[in-house]
Amino acid sequence: MSDFMNDSGDNGKKNFEQMTEGSFFTFSKPYLDFIGQGKIFNLVYYVMAIINLVLPFVIMYKVIDSGFFGWGLGAKYVFALILSWIVIVFACWIGFQLWWDRRKKVIGIEKSDFIATPVFSEIFQTFGEWLGTFIGITGAGVGLFASIFLGSDINDLLEIIGFGFMGFGVATVIIGPVLGYFIIILFRFLAEQLRLFAALVNNTKIIAENCKSNTFFRYLTEELKLFTALVNNTKKIAENFTRSSNRL
């Protein structure tokens, strides 16, 4: 009776497993494999690269939609805007190249067991490099052209193009690159702290695997045997020396 119950249970389990291997239960497997691997992090690099290509046109669209060219502000504002937009295009093109190049670093990390932390640190560092570079280039370039054409009214143009956070007046030419530099340094420092933690975890796993394979314990056992043999030989030498002394 018990054998019959066991056979029925095994058959039912096999039938259930075969049923769950059908297309109804596995149609989402490609998506599950995608999010379960490190390839999902590549999506961040692609999205940021595309954003850098689209951003200049979004800024120009917002400027046109605001009716800027119908305000009658004069030719100096138009020239300052056009030259500033060219600087923004250049900064975004550098940003596109940065994100497109850095995505290659993730390929090697995907082969590691612990990938989320090191990959996030790479994304975090790349974001800091992009943000610092963007602020540095636009701060210096936009600030320079706006200062030449508009003088003390530079903040008005910065507000129009959505760069009000850099409204330092003429000093934007200097403050922009300096601020961008420190942003790059800060983000790189924080990213390295994350990588340090990830390296510690990976190295700990390697040590654990070596211990599990008895490599470390085999070495320790051999050293203990050697030490024990040395102690025993020393003891025998001492006993022989004592016997010889008694005979004399």
Residue frames as qw, qx, qy, qz and C-alpha x, y, z in Angstrom:
[[0.000, 0.885, 0.465, 0.000, 0.00, 0.00, 0.00],
 [0.302, -0.812, 0.102, 0.490, 2.80, 2.36, 0.93],
 [0.431, -0.135, 0.597, 0.664, 4.65, 1.52, -2.31],
 [0.235, 0.624, 0.657, 0.352, 1.53, 2.33, -4.29],
 [0.130, -0.942, -0.243, 0.190, 1.18, 5.67, -2.54],
 [0.407, -0.600, 0.332, 0.604, 4.84, 6.50, -3.19],
 [0.387, 0.153, 0.676, 0.607, 4.53, 5.61, -6.89],
 [0.110, 0.809, 0.551, 0.171, 1.38, 7.70, -7.19],
 [0.255, -0.889, -0.046, 0.378, 3.11, 10.61, -5.50],
 [0.428, -0.357, 0.497, 0.665, 6.13, 10.37, -7.80],
 [0.310, 0.418, 0.697, 0.494, 3.94, 10.17, -10.91],
 [0.023, -0.908, -0.418, 0.023, 1.89, 13.14, -9.76],
 [0.345, -0.756, 0.161, 0.533, 5.04, 15.14, -9.15],
 [0.407, -0.084, 0.619, 0.666, 6.41, 14.31, -12.61],
 [0.198, 0.653, 0.655, 0.324, 3.11, 15.22, -14.24],
 [0.152, -0.933, -0.225, 0.239, 3.04, 18.53, -12.39],
 [0.392, -0.562, 0.359, 0.634, 6.62, 19.32, -13.41],
 [0.353, 0.204, 0.695, 0.592, 5.85, 18.53, -17.05],
 [0.074, 0.823, 0.552, 0.114, 2.77, 20.74, -16.90],
 [0.240, -0.893, -0.037, 0.378, 4.74, 23.69, -15.46],
 [0.433, -0.309, 0.507, 0.678, 7.26, 23.39, -18.30],
 [0.399, 0.621, 0.620, 0.265, 4.59, 24.32, -20.83],
 [0.279, 0.402, 0.187, 0.852, 4.45, 27.64, -22.65],
 [0.348, -0.795, -0.340, -0.361, 1.75, 28.99, -20.32],
 [0.677, -0.702, -0.067, 0.209, 4.17, 28.86, -17.38],
 [0.672, -0.283, 0.240, 0.641, 7.39, 29.75, -19.23],
 [0.432, 0.753, 0.320, 0.380, 6.43, 32.49, -21.72],
 [0.143, -0.980, 0.085, -0.108, 8.05, 35.10, -19.44],
 [0.874, -0.276, 0.105, 0.385, 11.37, 33.22, -19.20],
 [0.567, 0.469, 0.068, 0.674, 13.27, 35.56, -21.59],
 [0.159, -0.829, 0.025, -0.535, 12.29, 38.52, -19.42],
 [0.782, -0.619, 0.070, -0.028, 13.19, 36.65, -16.22],
 [0.850, 0.024, 0.077, 0.521, 16.59, 35.71, -17.67],
 [0.331, 0.682, 0.046, 0.651, 17.14, 39.32, -18.71],
 [0.344, -0.816, 0.118, -0.449, 16.51, 40.80, -15.26],
 [0.891, -0.440, 0.085, 0.070, 18.38, 37.96, -13.58],
 [0.787, 0.143, 0.078, 0.595, 21.60, 38.73, -15.45],
 [0.338, -0.532, -0.040, 0.775, 23.84, 41.77, -15.42],
 [0.263, 0.299, 0.545, 0.738, 22.66, 42.77, -18.90],
 [0.105, -0.831, -0.543, -0.053, 19.78, 44.71, -17.34],
 [0.363, -0.717, -0.049, 0.593, 22.28, 47.32, -16.17],
 [0.377, 0.045, 0.481, 0.790, 23.28, 48.06, -19.76],
 [0.060, 0.747, 0.606, 0.267, 19.86, 49.61, -20.18],
 [0.289, -0.847, -0.171, 0.411, 20.89, 52.52, -17.95],
 [0.377, -0.383, 0.394, 0.745, 23.81, 53.36, -20.23],
 [0.219, 0.364, 0.695, 0.580, 21.66, 53.20, -23.36],
 [0.091, -0.849, -0.520, -0.011, 18.96, 55.41, -21.83],
 [0.318, -0.785, 0.008, 0.532, 21.44, 58.03, -20.64],
 [0.371, -0.129, 0.539, 0.746, 23.19, 58.03, -24.03],
 [0.118, 0.582, 0.673, 0.441, 19.87, 58.61, -25.79],
 [0.213, -0.875, -0.357, 0.248, 18.97, 61.38, -23.31],
 [0.362, -0.551, 0.224, 0.718, 22.17, 63.20, -24.23],
 [0.247, 0.160, 0.647, 0.703, 21.23, 63.05, -27.90],
 [0.068, -0.698, -0.651, -0.289, 17.71, 64.34, -27.29],
 [0.352, -0.648, -0.376, 0.562, 18.40, 66.93, -24.56],
 [0.187, -0.225, 0.191, 0.937, 19.62, 69.81, -26.82],
 [0.145, -0.301, -0.632, -0.699, 16.51, 69.57, -28.98],
 [0.356, -0.649, -0.665, 0.101, 14.26, 69.46, -25.91],
 [0.308, -0.516, -0.188, 0.777, 15.88, 72.66, -24.65],
 [0.034, -0.054, 0.397, 0.916, 15.45, 74.39, -28.01],
 [0.231, -0.479, -0.751, -0.391, 11.83, 73.24, -28.21],
 [0.343, -0.670, -0.543, 0.373, 11.09, 74.70, -24.77],
 [0.219, -0.375, 0.047, 0.899, 12.73, 77.99, -25.75],
 [0.088, -0.140, -0.579, -0.798, 10.72, 78.23, -28.97],
 [0.312, -0.548, -0.761, -0.151, 7.53, 77.17, -27.20],
 [0.306, -0.571, -0.424, 0.632, 8.02, 79.93, -24.63],
 [0.284, 0.899, 0.308, 0.126, 7.81, 82.51, -27.42],
 [0.554, -0.533, 0.104, 0.631, 11.35, 83.72, -26.87],
 [0.390, 0.091, 0.456, 0.795, 11.86, 84.83, -30.47],
 [0.024, -0.701, -0.515, -0.492, 8.71, 86.95, -30.30],
 [0.443, -0.713, -0.358, 0.408, 9.67, 88.90, -27.21],
 [0.315, 0.882, 0.031, 0.350, 11.66, 91.49, -29.17],
 [0.675, -0.669, 0.051, 0.307, 14.67, 91.25, -26.89],
 [0.129, 0.883, -0.377, -0.247, 17.10, 92.13, -29.65],
 [0.780, 0.472, -0.410, -0.008, 19.73, 90.45, -31.74],
 [0.051, 0.580, -0.726, 0.366, 22.17, 90.09, -28.86],
 [0.669, -0.174, 0.575, -0.438, 19.85, 87.67, -27.06],
 [0.906, 0.361, -0.001, -0.223, 19.37, 85.65, -30.23],
 [0.541, 0.610, -0.552, 0.173, 23.11, 85.37, -30.90],
 [0.226, -0.478, 0.720, -0.449, 23.79, 84.51, -27.25],
 [0.824, -0.003, 0.391, -0.411, 21.10, 81.81, -27.36],
 [0.858, 0.462, -0.196, -0.106, 22.33, 80.24, -30.59],
 [0.361, 0.596, -0.653, 0.296, 25.96, 80.12, -29.46],
 [0.432, -0.359, 0.660, -0.499, 24.92, 78.81, -26.04],
 [0.908, 0.136, 0.189, -0.349, 22.85, 76.10, -27.70],
 [0.713, 0.537, -0.446, 0.062, 25.88, 75.03, -29.77],
 [0.007, -0.516, 0.739, -0.433, 27.84, 74.69, -26.52],
 [0.708, -0.123, 0.490, -0.494, 25.04, 72.56, -25.07],
 [0.901, 0.362, -0.135, -0.197, 25.08, 70.34, -28.18],
 [0.460, 0.570, -0.634, 0.247, 28.84, 69.87, -27.78],
 [0.291, -0.393, 0.700, -0.521, 28.50, 69.04, -24.06],
 [0.843, 0.057, 0.311, -0.436, 25.73, 66.52, -24.77],
 [0.803, 0.475, -0.353, -0.062, 27.77, 64.91, -27.53],
 [0.171, 0.506, -0.752, 0.386, 30.65, 64.46, -25.05],
 [0.561, -0.197, 0.574, -0.563, 28.13, 63.02, -22.59],
 [0.908, 0.255, -0.044, -0.331, 26.83, 60.58, -25.20],
 [0.624, 0.501, -0.582, 0.148, 30.36, 59.34, -25.89],
 [0.146, -0.450, 0.709, -0.522, 31.00, 59.02, -22.14],
 [0.745, -0.056, 0.448, -0.491, 27.98, 56.82, -21.47],
 [0.877, 0.396, -0.180, -0.203, 28.51, 54.78, -24.65],
 [0.449, 0.545, -0.662, 0.251, 32.13, 54.09, -23.73],
 [0.273, -0.392, 0.690, -0.544, 31.54, 53.30, -20.04],
 [0.882, -0.007, 0.068, -0.466, 28.95, 50.62, -20.84],
 [0.738, 0.376, -0.559, 0.046, 31.85, 48.34, -21.83],
 [0.007, -0.449, 0.728, -0.517, 33.04, 48.21, -18.22],
 [0.724, -0.150, 0.341, -0.581, 29.89, 46.38, -17.15],
 [0.841, 0.276, -0.408, -0.222, 30.64, 43.41, -19.43],
 [0.447, 0.327, -0.753, 0.356, 33.52, 42.20, -17.25],
 [0.282, -0.229, 0.589, -0.722, 31.60, 42.73, -14.01],
 [0.796, -0.003, -0.126, -0.592, 28.67, 40.60, -15.24],
 [0.738, 0.177, -0.650, 0.035, 30.83, 37.48, -14.82],
 [0.060, 0.274, -0.706, 0.650, 31.18, 38.07, -11.07],
 [0.279, -0.416, -0.861, 0.090, 28.86, 36.54, -8.47],
 [0.133, -0.726, -0.422, 0.527, 28.22, 39.90, -6.80],
 [0.379, 0.336, 0.426, 0.750, 27.38, 42.31, -9.60],
 [0.078, -0.868, -0.458, -0.175, 24.77, 44.77, -8.33],
 [0.418, -0.827, -0.037, 0.374, 27.07, 46.77, -6.04],
 [0.471, -0.301, 0.397, 0.728, 30.08, 47.10, -8.41],
 [0.252, 0.476, 0.606, 0.585, 27.83, 47.85, -11.39],
 [0.161, -0.911, -0.380, -0.023, 25.92, 50.46, -9.40],
 [0.456, -0.679, 0.111, 0.564, 29.24, 52.04, -8.40],
 [0.411, 0.041, 0.529, 0.741, 30.23, 52.23, -12.08],
 [0.056, 0.719, 0.566, 0.400, 26.89, 53.83, -12.99],
 [0.351, -0.875, -0.234, 0.237, 27.21, 56.22, -10.04],
 [0.477, -0.458, 0.274, 0.698, 30.74, 57.23, -11.06],
 [0.312, 0.290, 0.595, 0.681, 29.75, 57.64, -14.71],
 [0.073, -0.851, -0.494, -0.160, 26.80, 59.80, -13.71],
 [0.399, -0.804, -0.028, 0.440, 29.12, 62.02, -11.68],
 [0.451, -0.183, 0.460, 0.743, 31.59, 62.25, -14.57],
 [0.183, 0.547, 0.623, 0.528, 28.77, 63.16, -16.95],
 [0.199, -0.901, -0.384, 0.027, 27.19, 65.71, -14.61],
 [0.454, -0.677, 0.113, 0.568, 30.52, 67.34, -13.77],
 [0.407, 0.016, 0.540, 0.737, 31.57, 67.44, -17.41],
 [0.092, 0.694, 0.603, 0.381, 28.23, 68.86, -18.50],
 [0.274, -0.915, -0.233, 0.182, 28.24, 71.59, -15.84],
 [0.509, -0.494, 0.261, 0.655, 31.89, 72.40, -16.53],
 [0.347, 0.188, 0.579, 0.713, 31.48, 72.75, -20.30],
 [0.015, -0.759, -0.544, -0.357, 28.15, 74.55, -20.27],
 [0.392, -0.827, -0.207, 0.346, 29.18, 76.76, -17.36],
 [0.423, -0.414, 0.309, 0.745, 32.31, 77.91, -19.14],
 [0.245, 0.216, 0.638, 0.697, 30.90, 78.07, -22.69],
 [0.094, -0.764, -0.583, -0.261, 27.40, 79.41, -22.05],
 [0.395, -0.786, -0.206, 0.428, 28.73, 81.72, -19.37],
 [0.409, -0.272, 0.320, 0.810, 31.36, 83.11, -21.73],
 [0.121, 0.358, 0.605, 0.701, 29.06, 83.80, -24.70],
 [0.233, -0.800, -0.545, -0.094, 26.26, 85.11, -22.51],
 [0.429, -0.676, -0.106, 0.590, 28.68, 87.43, -20.74],
 [0.337, -0.064, 0.405, 0.848, 30.05, 88.77, -24.02],
 [0.046, -0.437, -0.591, -0.676, 26.61, 89.54, -25.48],
 [0.417, -0.714, -0.482, -0.290, 24.53, 90.23, -22.38],
 [0.103, 0.524, -0.438, 0.723, 26.93, 91.29, -19.67],
 [0.190, -0.135, 0.702, -0.673, 25.17, 91.42, -16.30],
 [0.730, 0.101, 0.060, -0.673, 21.94, 90.06, -17.86],
 [0.285, 0.300, -0.899, -0.142, 23.48, 86.62, -18.23],
 [0.231, 0.072, 0.868, -0.433, 21.12, 85.13, -15.63],
 [0.604, 0.380, 0.135, -0.687, 18.13, 85.98, -17.83],
 [0.596, 0.408, -0.597, -0.348, 19.40, 83.72, -20.60],
 [0.108, 0.193, -0.947, 0.232, 20.26, 80.95, -18.13],
 [0.441, 0.198, 0.615, -0.623, 16.70, 81.03, -16.85],
 [0.647, 0.430, -0.166, -0.608, 15.31, 80.85, -20.39],
 [0.591, 0.358, -0.704, -0.164, 17.29, 77.72, -21.31],
 [0.881, -0.368, -0.233, -0.183, 16.58, 76.05, -17.95],
 [0.702, 0.148, -0.423, 0.554, 20.01, 76.61, -16.43],
 [0.284, -0.835, -0.010, -0.471, 18.84, 78.83, -13.59],
 [0.851, -0.500, -0.049, 0.153, 20.77, 76.70, -11.09],
 [0.702, 0.020, 0.060, 0.710, 23.97, 78.17, -12.58],
 [0.082, 0.901, 0.234, 0.355, 22.84, 81.76, -12.14],
 [0.634, -0.509, -0.098, 0.574, 26.12, 83.08, -10.75],
 [0.153, 0.937, -0.050, -0.310, 26.30, 85.97, -13.18],
 [0.474, 0.761, -0.442, -0.019, 29.57, 86.53, -14.98],
 [0.315, -0.553, 0.751, -0.178, 31.29, 84.30, -12.39],
 [0.920, 0.141, 0.268, -0.247, 29.57, 81.30, -14.02],
 [0.646, 0.653, -0.395, 0.021, 32.51, 81.14, -16.45],
 [0.145, 0.517, -0.761, 0.364, 34.78, 80.17, -13.51],
 [0.555, -0.208, 0.595, -0.543, 32.34, 78.59, -11.05],
 [0.888, 0.245, -0.073, -0.382, 30.97, 76.15, -13.67],
 [0.698, 0.412, -0.574, 0.116, 34.25, 74.31, -14.39],
 [0.013, -0.405, 0.728, -0.553, 35.32, 74.38, -10.72],
 [0.693, -0.083, 0.393, -0.599, 31.96, 72.98, -9.60],
 [0.891, 0.297, -0.238, -0.249, 32.07, 70.32, -12.32],
 [0.433, 0.484, -0.709, 0.274, 35.58, 69.28, -11.23],
 [0.233, -0.278, 0.722, -0.589, 34.59, 68.76, -7.61],
 [0.831, 0.079, 0.138, -0.533, 31.45, 66.86, -8.65],
 [0.788, 0.376, -0.484, -0.051, 33.61, 64.40, -10.61],
 [0.215, 0.409, -0.758, 0.461, 36.01, 63.96, -7.67],
 [0.496, -0.185, 0.524, -0.667, 33.19, 63.50, -5.12],
 [0.893, 0.154, -0.010, -0.423, 31.27, 60.95, -7.18],
 [0.677, 0.417, -0.599, 0.095, 34.44, 59.01, -7.95],
 [0.029, -0.380, 0.741, -0.553, 35.38, 58.87, -4.26],
 [0.673, -0.056, 0.416, -0.609, 31.93, 57.58, -3.26],
 [0.875, 0.307, -0.247, -0.282, 31.93, 55.06, -6.12],
 [0.459, 0.448, -0.728, 0.244, 35.30, 53.69, -5.01],
 [0.347, -0.272, 0.676, -0.590, 33.94, 53.12, -1.51],
 [0.858, 0.138, 0.158, -0.469, 31.20, 50.95, -3.02],
 [0.768, 0.447, -0.457, -0.028, 33.75, 49.05, -5.11],
 [0.068, 0.479, -0.763, 0.428, 35.92, 48.54, -2.03],
 [0.635, -0.115, 0.532, -0.548, 33.00, 46.91, -0.25],
 [0.893, 0.324, -0.067, -0.304, 32.23, 44.72, -3.29],
 [0.526, 0.540, -0.639, 0.152, 35.89, 43.65, -3.56],
 [0.240, -0.380, 0.740, -0.500, 35.89, 42.72, 0.12],
 [0.809, 0.066, 0.343, -0.473, 32.81, 40.54, -0.35],
 [0.828, 0.463, -0.284, -0.138, 34.25, 38.83, -3.45],
 [0.307, 0.542, -0.725, 0.295, 37.60, 38.16, -1.75],
 [0.491, -0.262, 0.643, -0.526, 35.84, 36.79, 1.32],
 [0.903, 0.217, 0.100, -0.358, 33.95, 34.37, -0.94],
 [0.658, 0.543, -0.519, 0.062, 37.23, 33.24, -2.53],
 [0.044, -0.464, 0.765, -0.445, 38.76, 32.60, 0.89],
 [0.714, -0.069, 0.467, -0.517, 35.67, 30.64, 1.92],
 [0.889, 0.371, -0.156, -0.220, 35.87, 28.52, -1.23],
 [0.427, 0.553, -0.677, 0.232, 39.55, 27.78, -0.58],
 [0.323, -0.317, 0.724, -0.521, 38.74, 26.74, 2.96],
 [0.838, 0.126, 0.230, -0.478, 35.87, 24.63, 1.69],
 [0.819, 0.454, -0.346, -0.060, 38.17, 22.83, -0.72],
 [0.873, -0.453, 0.046, 0.174, 40.46, 21.99, 2.26],
 [0.625, 0.575, -0.173, 0.498, 43.41, 23.75, 0.66],
 [0.123, -0.743, 0.336, -0.565, 43.92, 25.96, 3.67],
 [0.797, -0.463, 0.266, -0.281, 43.23, 23.18, 6.19],
 [0.957, 0.178, -0.067, 0.218, 45.54, 20.79, 4.36],
 [0.407, 0.634, -0.315, 0.577, 48.34, 23.33, 4.60],
 [0.410, -0.659, 0.334, -0.535, 47.57, 23.93, 8.29],
 [0.962, -0.226, 0.099, -0.119, 47.54, 20.18, 9.01],
 [0.829, 0.352, -0.197, 0.388, 50.91, 19.68, 7.35],
 [0.117, 0.683, -0.358, 0.625, 52.38, 22.50, 9.39],
 [0.682, -0.531, 0.268, -0.426, 51.00, 21.00, 12.61],
 [0.996, 0.006, -0.029, 0.086, 52.44, 17.59, 11.71],
 [0.595, 0.533, -0.286, 0.529, 55.81, 19.16, 11.06],
 [0.211, -0.676, 0.352, -0.613, 55.67, 21.01, 14.37],
 [0.880, -0.361, 0.153, -0.267, 54.64, 17.84, 16.24],
 [0.928, 0.202, -0.147, 0.276, 57.50, 15.86, 14.67],
 [0.313, 0.640, -0.345, 0.611, 59.93, 18.58, 15.67],
 [0.515, -0.605, 0.309, -0.523, 58.68, 18.50, 19.27],
 [0.982, -0.159, 0.056, -0.080, 58.90, 14.71, 19.43],
 [0.781, 0.391, -0.236, 0.426, 62.45, 14.68, 18.03],
 [0.019, 0.685, -0.362, 0.632, 63.47, 17.35, 20.50],
 [0.756, -0.481, 0.221, -0.386, 62.00, 15.29, 23.33],
 [0.988, 0.046, -0.060, 0.135, 63.91, 12.18, 22.21],
 [0.520, 0.566, -0.315, 0.557, 67.16, 14.12, 21.96],
 [0.303, -0.664, 0.342, -0.592, 66.62, 15.47, 25.47],
 [0.917, -0.311, 0.134, -0.210, 65.95, 11.94, 26.85],
 [0.896, 0.262, -0.162, 0.320, 69.06, 10.52, 25.19],
 [0.248, 0.659, -0.344, 0.621, 71.11, 13.37, 26.54],
 [0.578, -0.589, 0.281, -0.489, 69.76, 12.73, 30.05],
 [0.994, -0.103, 0.019, -0.006, 70.58, 9.01, 29.88],
 [0.711, 0.447, -0.251, 0.482, 74.10, 9.74, 28.71],
 [0.078, -0.694, 0.346, -0.627, 74.60, 12.17, 31.57],
 [0.802, -0.459, 0.192, -0.331, 73.40, 9.60, 34.14],
 [0.966, 0.119, -0.112, 0.199, 75.83, 6.99, 32.82],
 [0.452, 0.563, -0.327, 0.610, 78.70, 9.40, 33.23]]
